[in-house]
Amino acid sequence: MEDMKVCQICNKRPAYKRLVSSIDGSFILVCKKKKCIEKVYEEMDPSTAANSLKEFVKMIKWNGEEYQGRSYRQVTGSYRILDLTVLMVIIFLIAIALYSAI
């Protein structure tokens, strides 16, 4: 018989991800169900896990294979850099337009 790993929160569905503690190396298996992920979030220290519950749920459900193996934080960091770059270009273009108008 197969050794099927199940979610340690609901004990029903197959586990999707293993969340490892950075303190003692212990882990908890969790499924993709939002209710189970929220329960894990409530038990963890939110300041170390993520900024908000929505971000924590996205981070757990993240599939790195869709983004060439990159983690959630790597992709969000890249998007932040892209947003800041576009904002700076727009501000620069507005400044040039105002300078040329004067």
C-alpha positions in Angstrom: 0.0 0.0 0.0 1.2 3.5 -0.8 2.5 5.7 1.9 0.2 8.7 1.2 1.1 11.8 3.2 -1.9 13.7 4.3 -2.5 17.3 5.6 -1.7 17.5 9.3 -4.4 20.2 9.8 -7.5 18.5 8.4 -6.1 14.9 8.2 -8.2 14.3 5.0 -6.6 15.6 1.8 -3.2 14.8 0.4 -0.4 17.2 1.5 0.7 19.8 -1.0 3.6 21.5 0.8 5.9 20.9 3.7 6.4 24.1 5.8 9.8 23.8 7.7 10.4 25.8 10.8 13.6 27.9 10.8 13.9 27.6 14.5 14.2 23.8 15.2 13.9 22.3 11.7 10.5 20.7 12.4 7.9 20.7 9.7 4.2 20.5 9.1 2.4 19.1 6.0 -0.4 21.2 4.6 -2.9 20.9 1.7 -4.0 23.5 -0.7 -7.2 24.2 1.1 -7.4 27.9 2.2 -8.9 27.0 5.6 -5.9 24.8 6.5 -3.4 27.4 5.3 -5.2 30.1 7.4 -5.1 27.8 10.5 -1.3 27.4 10.0 -1.0 31.2 9.6 -2.8 31.8 12.9 -0.5 29.5 14.7 2.7 31.0 13.3 4.2 34.4 14.1 2.8 36.6 11.3 5.7 39.0 11.3 8.1 36.3 10.2 5.7 34.5 7.8 4.4 37.2 5.6 3.0 40.7 5.7 -0.6 39.6 5.4 -2.8 36.5 5.3 -3.5 36.9 1.6 0.2 37.0 0.8 0.8 34.0 3.0 -1.9 32.0 1.2 -0.4 33.0 -2.2 3.1 32.0 -1.0 1.9 28.5 0.1 -0.1 27.9 -3.1 2.8 29.1 -5.2 4.0 26.7 -7.9 7.5 27.5 -8.8 7.4 25.4 -11.9 5.1 27.9 -13.6 7.9 30.5 -13.1 10.9 28.5 -14.1 11.6 27.3 -10.6 11.8 30.8 -9.0 10.4 31.3 -5.6 7.5 33.6 -4.7 9.8 36.2 -3.1 12.1 36.2 -6.2 9.2 36.9 -8.6 7.5 39.5 -6.4 10.9 41.2 -5.9 11.4 41.3 -9.7 7.9 42.8 -10.1 8.7 45.5 -7.5 11.9 46.4 -9.4 10.0 46.6 -12.6 7.2 48.8 -11.1 9.8 51.2 -9.7 11.6 51.4 -13.0 8.5 52.1 -15.0 7.5 54.7 -12.4 10.9 56.4 -12.7 10.7 56.5 -16.5 7.2 58.1 -16.4 8.4 60.7 -13.9 11.4 61.4 -16.0 9.3 61.8 -19.2 6.9 64.2 -17.3 9.8 66.2 -16.0 11.3 66.5 -19.6 7.9 67.6 -20.9 7.5 70.2 -18.2 11.0 71.5 -18.8 10.6 71.8 -22.5 7.2 73.6 -22.0 8.8 76.2 -19.8 
